[in-house]
Amino acid sequence: MEAPLRDAQWRSLYGLSYPVFTTVVDKLKPYIAQSNLSLPSDYAVAMVLSRLSLGLSAKTVAKRYSLEPYLVSKITNMVTRLLATKLYPEFIKIPAGRRRLHETTAAFAEITNLPNICGAIDNTHVRLHSLPSDVPNKNIYTNVYGFKSIQLQVVADHKKIFWDVCVKAPGAVDDATHFRDSLLYNRLVSGDIVWEKVVNVKGHPVRPYVVGDWCYPLLSFLLTPFSWNRTGNPAQNTFDEGLMKGRRVVEEAIGLLKGRWRILQDVNVGLNHAPQTIVACCVLHNLCQIAREPEPEMWKEPEESGPVARVLESEKSYYYFGESLRQVLADDLYQRLSSR
């Protein structure tokens, strides 16, 4: 079979082309070998990828592969755990290196006309097929849209590659609270992540920052819109337009993630294994984006809904710096665009 035809067939069955599949198998094989699994590594990986890609239940996959459902669940848990732990550090990385950081900020500047953006952050609800009967306080999983979910927070670059992933909150938690509970927030607040690339805007030093919507707090390292409905002055509205263009990248990345790995449209694994399944899909998403796999039809997210994030007392200094920085960037952008 010719390569293009073969790859199209593999994508329809396993969510990715044959060369990317072999990359996944080669990287997982040493770990799978340690588990004393009675199945060949490529067979086990293919089975799990078909489940993640097509959103199939353990029972359906068991019938297709002539296995017991409990064994399918066991192998799914093993492969997703390996993807989420062993491959995560290689494929989900903060753009700290000089070359990648410069490439990322330059590409975002092209999209938004704003300097030094290094990523766009967003949160998405991942629907849970069911909850175990013994889960206490099931209501904490019911989100604003009325269905049970757990939350995925991602930061994406201009290529729609995730450089940070966090799955920590049940559906009822708001975006800002999930963000504050993430390792990324704690690393940014503590100064553990320091991007060296500083640009000067109207005498103001601007370090790389992430952009998000109004559900996130305005901070020195996370800039949000002045308003969600264009009620600012002309400079502020121009800034908001640019920022939201940058934010569209992460919305599209999430759409691709859920379009390619359909299990994320209705997660049918046990609650304890749901977070690692979601992270595993994010790792696979990055592998596909890096390999420039054809983009599938995007999953359409519900319209953004949520309160404007309030600023905590402990964040006041970051807020005041962010407020000042945002205004400087808005004035500079408006001035540059007006003089064209």
Salt bridges, closest charged atoms under 4 A:
ASP7 OD1 - ARG6 NE 3.17
GLU90 OE2 - LYS27 NZ 2.91
GLU103 OE2 - HIS158 NE2 3.34
GLU103 OE2 - LYS159 NZ 2.93
ASP122 OD2 - ARG247 NH1 3.34
ASP157 OD2 - ARG100 NH2 3.73
ASP192 OD2 - ARG187 NE 2.69
ASP213 OD2 - ARG247 NH1 3.60
GLU241 OE2 - ARG230 NH1 2.29
GLU251 OE2 - ARG247 NH2 2.48
GLU252 OE1 - LYS160 NZ 3.25
ASP266 OD2 - HIS129 ND1 2.87
GLU293 OE1 - ARG11 NE 3.03
GLU295 OE2 - LYS160 NZ 3.52
GLU301 OE2 - LYS258 NZ 3.03
GLU313 OE1 - LYS316 NZ 3.36
GLU315 OE2 - ARG180 NE 2.68
ASP332 OD2 - ARG336 NE 2.93
